[in-house]
């Protein structure tokens, strides 16, 4: 019964979304306030219906209702509760319901926080949002119905893929979708702006917080996925340039560009058409990702079970939404009033360069991801594009970006004094050179190029700290005065500093773990010791252990360094009988400067076990960096200027005599 | 139309080209790996039997009836997943199922077959992997479909699943058996 209520609720949501996609749009065109007001009510109703649908599906999972085909295919009664719940979105049909739930939640949030939007803009934004909802709701109902019954009901379910039975992965999809779907708001704003033919500073100010939210969530989502791959796949790597990883990375790259260009749009009333285009592209790449994951056009380790009918549907939707919006862009964008010109050496000049590099990066990832498809479609054979391509083209794009991120925040708007800035950052340059020399010395003969990555990281980190020190006039005025200045710096500026500092951490982690990783692969017997990077790993053998829905071969290692105990590690080799599938559970001890990573493999039949031991320097900084970046997004979001009605309040405070220079930041 | 306009048209043009490829991609299967030997005669090989309990496999054994040749090894985990399937396919009357034991120790392979069952009519032992090179084996398991004339008609890479069987293998075998 509850399942049928869920199904009906999903159908109702589709009907409401159809109303919301049309009536307010007509109202906005006619200037009819009553028709426009439908948008808010409909957005609320749509959210309620989808929540009902989602909860009924979740109920079916929690109670293990195997008369529901989706539950029977993807859940099992012996599964821990966390994975019963996470199982809702651990499959194609259920994840679509989560997708529309998040979409509707963003719609509701626009109603809730969009009180200061002009009514016509708000009506159009909600309308465009609903149009996307119509697409995904029909996709769900017509090709991927999660509420389909199966008769007779099987005694038990097939269970969730054991690789997905993991806390890190339980929360990876919701964050990823919050990011993907979050870009739909910026997209809706872009379409509304194109219809209205007007993009101004106010528009940019409304778009920015939504982009920030989406970007922060996507950052967390990608980081969680990469962290999961690191400890679950058992190879000690954290990024594989897999098509599905790239599918989440491309919107992130475009979104990061959008985040920056929207600032120029707001402060300088320039880059309008470009910002609108980026908003369209960021969400289009999210949709493209959905298509790639669910249509089966590319092979990937984590594509959903695929079905050509679904592929055709999403492609049709993709053509309608992306093709339609890009056509609208081609027709309407030339009408947008171009903003003022600006000097190449200026804050906005720096951001333009940032945008070029990020766009180029997104384009190279797109090309690399789709290249096998291009070649196959042209009948020229089968190829795969792997890390060598991506590393070769990606690193040369990222390196100048990081140099730029170290300098551009110190440039003034409009026209900056580059020589002045360079003269000011002597300390930053000195720190960079010192760190570079130190890491070249440490790394001598062993991947020296890694030292340059560490140098880049030092450059960015020290420039962020230096910039902050200059702003609060550290050591130039009294400590109390500096503290007061530190408090008065807007949160958005802190957000930027945090995000850039996070990038520096990430770069250091990426570089060190790629360049100086040590690994040892061998067969070990009980009582044997192996030495890796100065740590002694004593192997105590393997015992059989029982988990809730798996059996495991559990290895035991004692790690010591110079005689002192460092850690006890228990890597596992699990076997899930329901799916007849093994998984590897690496055991990891982190010192925050490095990870000790141990995996136990198969027995050799003569009392020995194959084992892999990795020493991964600075690898925790990758996720630490990503979290600091997301935190930067959150801090920036808490800036009062991003809040409802903020522009008015700000103007008042400005008149009350707040230092103008800081507001301009 | 001036050049400025053209610039604004660029995104939609690029997207159009992209869509053409995506549409084409829907009708392609990226997981099929082509074999250079497609529709060619099976390379000549003559593999000794695994042990006294089995018959060896030579390319001449593959002429006269439709055959499936499964390349397997006891050290290969996906083969273990695939094996119950092969057991179901054994003795079906429609085609012969042969095995090539690839880069394996005969005693390990024997223990494996004793544990899981032996679905094969003939098993050739390819200990040094020489026949594997001639056949163009990427990795195990791989399964070749060979027609009555001894030509390779299809190669499946990786373990055979129910959908692979229904989508590719059975229709082809039915066509070849006619």
Interface residues (C-beta under 8 A of the other chain):
Chain A: X273 X277 X280 X281 X284 X291 X295 X296 X297 X298 X299 X308 X311 X312 X315 X318 X319 X322 X323 X326 X327 X329 X330 X333 X334 X370 X372 X373 X374 X376 X377 X381 X382 X580 X582
Chain B: X4 X5 X8 X9 X11 X12 X15 X16 X18 X19 X21 X22 X23 X24 X25 X26 X27 X28 X29 X30 X31 X33 X34 X77 X81
